[in-house]
Amino acid sequence: MEMLVLVFIFGLLIGSFLNVCIWRMPRDLSVIRPYRSFCPKCNTQLSALENIPIVSWFFLRGRCKSCHNPISGRYPLVEFLSGIFAALSFINFGLTLTALVIYIYAASLIVITFIDLDFKIIPDAISLSGIVIGLIIGAVNGFYPGIFVAPISQSALSSLFGVLVGAGLPLAIFYGYYLCTKKEGLGMGDVKLLGLIGALFGWQAAIATIFIGSFFGAIFGIGLMVFGSAGRNTEIPFGPWLALGALLHLFLPEYFVIFSMTL
């Protein structure tokens, strides 16, 4: 139990860095300089006491100490999600390299989700580097079996095929839809994200992610049209739903086996 608490706290601390990435990456700002966080409204650097994950937000009552502008509740939410996925990675895979890789993967999906919600982009710095890392991990597993256990890809061939299927299928959908409608129905960022998923976990995980993400995304889209102001042509970011599908398939596969039965 003590180790689980420590892992959760570690995830909270990393969550603060994830918030930095979410704010700075789409604005082409360095995520390491300045190394201290600052208020996006008044640019005042935050003290150590103002940077305590979750606690500081409640202590400051959701407002900047300097300019008193509201601080989004997204900040403690991201920190909490980071802590939860760190704990889940430890519970499912122990204190192992596999758990570390899976936590980094989950943390990357958190960053992707909130950037895509705000800017409708998925940074290449995450997706393309993730594909390269997935291919390297697959190759390492091929030469030294057991270093990273399933569900991580167990060979370079598995990772490579995962990229080809994961990115290739949505790429075909992208061009097919564009040829028929002259509109982009799927972003290239989504294509690269699925390539990342395939590289790390194989083609089955990429296909299951498409099905699960599409299922929940469709429900959300229908809900917006019925109860909200969205229309048929309203653009809805798909990255968050792919991230949800990937995480559900990874951590709760027994509940989503229907999406994998035919794979």
N, C-alpha and C positions, 0 to 999 in steps of 0.2 A: 504493500500500500504506500509506503514512504517513497519508493521509487516512482510509482505512478503519479504521486503528487508532484515530485520533482520534474518529471517529464511534462506534466501539464503546465507547471510554472515556466519551464523552458519554452514551451509552445507560446505562452502568453508574451514572453519577452521577444521571441521571433515575430510575433504578431505586430509588435510596434514597428519593426523593420518592414513588414509587409505593407503597413499603412504608408510608410515612406515611399515604397515602390509604387503603390497605387497612385499616389499624388504626383510623384516626380517623373516616372517613366513616360507617360503620354505627353508630358510637357518638355521632353528632351532635357531634363535636368539630371545631374549626377545623383545617384542614390547613396553615395558615400561622402560627398562634399556639398555643403557643410555636414559634418558628421552628426551634429545635434539637430533635432527637429525644431521647426519654427512654426509660428502661427501663420497660416496662409493669408490671413486678412491684414495683419499689421507687421508681419515678418519678424516679430520678436522671438528670439531663441528661447526655448523652453528649458527650465531648470530640471534637475534630476527628479525633484519631487513632483513636477508637473508631467513627468514621463513614465510614471508607474502604470503599467498596463491595467486598464479597467478602473482601478481605484482612483486614479487622478481625475478621470472624467467625472465620476460621481462627486469627488471632493470639490471640484471646481463647478459643480452643478451644470456641467455641459457648456461652460463659457470660458473664453480666454481670460486669463488673469489680468492681462495688460489692456486689451481693447474692449473686453466684455462682449465681443461678438460670439454668437452661438458656435459650438463645436459639434459637428455632426455625430449622431449616435452610431454612425458606421464605424468609428474608430474603436470603441470597445467591442462592437460586434465582430470586427475582423480579428481582434486580439483573442476573443473568446473562441471563435471558430478555429483559430490556429492552435489554441490550447487543446481543444477537443480532438482535433485530428492528430496532434502529437500523441495524446493519450490513446486514441484508437489504434494508431500504428504500433505503439508499445504493447497494447493488450493483445493484438492479433499476431504480432511477429517478434515480440520480445525486444531485448536490447541488442539488436543485430544491425548489420549493414542494410539488410532488406528493409527493416523498419525505417531506417534513416532515409533511404531512397524514396520510400512510399510517402513519408511525411513531407519531404521536399516537393514531391509531385503534388500532393494535396495542397501545400502552401502555394505552389505556382498556380494551381487552379483557382485558389481564392483571389490572387492578384488579377488573374485573367478575367474572372467574373466581374469584379468591380470596375476595372478599366473598360471592359466591353460595355457595361451598363452606361457608363458616363460618356465614352468617346466612340463607341461602336468600332473599336479596333482591338486586335490581339497582338501584342508586341512580338515582333520576330525575335527579339533578344531572348524571349522565353521559349517560344515554340521551336525555332530552328536549333537553338542550343540544346533544347530537350531532345530533339531527334538525334543529334550527334551523340549526346550522352547515352541515350537508349541503345544506339548501335554499338557504342563502346562497351556498355554493360553486357549486351548480348554476346559480344566477342569474348569478353573476359569469362563469362559463364561457360562458353564453349571450350576454352582452354583449361579453366579451373572450375569444374562443376561443383555446385554447392555453395559458392561464395554468396550468391544472391539466389534465394529460393523462389519457387512459384508463389504468386502469379507473375513475377518478373520473367521476361523472356529468357530462355535457357541456351540460346545459341545466336550466333551472328545471323544465320539464315532466317531464324524465326523473327528477329528484329527487323531485318531487311524486308522480309515478306510482309511484316506488319506495317511498315511504312508504305509499301507499294499498294497494299489493299486499303489501309486506313486513309491515305491521302488520295489514292487513285480513284476509288469509288465516288467520293464526294466531288472530286475534280471533274469526273465524267458528268455528274449531275449538274455541276456548275455550268459547263459548256453546253450541255444539252438544253437546259432551261433558257440559257442566254440565246441560243440559236432559235428557239421557238418563240420567245417573248421579247427579245432584245433588252431584257432586264436581268440584273444579277440577283438570283434567288438565294445564293449562298456566298458568303465572303471567303476570300482566300485565306484569311486568318483562321477560319473554321477548318479549312482543308489542312492547314499546317498543324493545327491542334490535334486533329485526328491522326495525322502522321506521327506526332509525338506519342500519342496513346498507343498506336500500333508498334512503335519502336520499343517502348518499355514493356508492354504487356501482350503483344502479339495481335494478329489480325482479328481474332475472335473478340477481344476486348474493344477494339475500334468499332466493329460492326454492332456489338451490343450497345455501345455508347450512343451510336447514331439512333438506334431504335428507342432506347430509354429516353434520351434527350428529346427526340422528336415527339414522343408520346406526351411528356410533361409540357413541352413547349407548345404543342397544339392545344392542350387543355387551357393553358394560360392565355393563348391568343384568342381562343373562343370566348373565354371569360371576359377578356377586354372588350371584345366586340359586343357581347350581350349586355354586360353591366357597365362598361366604360364608354369612352368616346372614340375608341380605335375603329378603323375601317379595314377593309380587305387589303388596302395598299399600305397600311401602317407598317413601318419597318421595326421589327423586334429583334434585338441582338440574340443570336443563337448560341454564342459562346457560353453564357451562364448555364444554359440547359444542357449543353454538351458536358460542361464541368459537373453538373448535378448527376447526369447519367453515368459519367466515368466514376464518380465517387460512390454512387449507389451500387454499381456493378462490382466495385472493388471491395467495399466494406460490408455489403449486404447481398452477396450473390444468391443466397438461398431464396430471397424474396423476389428476385428478378430472373429466375432460371428460365422462364418462358421466353425471354429474349435471346437465350443462348441454346435452346433445345435443338434448333435447326442448324447451328453453326458447326 
